[in-house]
Amino acid sequence: MVKIEFLGPINKEAMSLDIKNLNELSEILKNDTEISTWLENCAVAVNDTLVGSKDIELNDGDRVSLLPPVCGG
């Protein structure tokens, strides 16, 4: 299972999914109205490393974090 974390203002509980890559995750989250609005603007990290491709292979025990843009001062 892969743990999915939603950080910052996304305000959704973490979930565990049996997925093989970020493409599969994207397809699942597109159908979730709470998350779908965030998808285009979020950075994604796998095991605390930012990634830019959805083709990265995920393994059992990996952690994916969705990081929404934030403002600060």
C-alpha positions in Angstrom: 0.0 0.0 0.0 1.1 3.6 -0.7 0.2 6.3 1.9 -1.2 9.5 0.4 -0.9 12.7 2.5 -2.8 15.9 1.9 -0.9 18.8 3.4 -1.8 22.4 4.2 -5.3 23.7 3.5 -6.4 20.6 1.5 -7.8 19.4 4.9 -8.3 15.7 4.0 -7.4 12.7 6.0 -4.5 10.6 4.7 -5.4 7.4 2.8 -3.7 4.2 1.8 -4.1 2.9 -1.8 -2.8 0.0 -3.8 -1.4 1.9 -6.8 1.7 1.4 -9.0 2.4 5.0 -10.1 1.2 8.6 -9.9 -1.0 8.3 -13.1 -3.2 5.8 -11.2 -3.4 8.2 -8.2 -4.3 11.1 -10.5 -7.2 9.1 -12.0 -8.5 8.2 -8.5 -8.3 11.8 -7.2 -9.9 13.4 -10.2 -13.2 11.8 -9.1 -12.9 13.2 -5.5 -14.5 16.6 -5.5 -12.6 17.7 -2.4 -9.3 17.1 -4.1 -9.8 17.6 -7.8 -9.7 21.4 -7.5 -6.2 21.2 -5.9 -4.6 18.8 -8.4 -3.4 21.2 -11.0 -1.8 23.5 -8.5 -0.1 21.0 -6.1 3.5 19.9 -6.1 4.0 16.2 -5.5 6.6 14.5 -3.3 7.4 10.8 -3.1 9.2 9.9 0.1 10.0 13.6 0.7 11.5 14.2 -2.8 9.7 16.5 -5.2 8.8 14.8 -8.5 7.8 16.1 -11.9 6.6 12.9 -13.6 3.5 10.8 -13.1 5.4 7.7 -14.4 7.4 7.2 -11.3 7.0 3.6 -10.0 5.6 3.4 -6.5 6.4 0.6 -4.1 4.7 -0.8 -1.0 5.3 1.5 1.9 6.0 4.6 -0.2 4.5 7.9 0.9 3.1 10.5 -1.6 2.5 14.0 -0.4 0.3 16.6 -2.2 1.7 20.1 -1.4 -0.6 23.0 -2.3 0.8 26.4 -3.0 1.1 28.6 0.1 1.5 32.3 0.7 3.7 33.6 3.4 5.3 36.8 4.5 
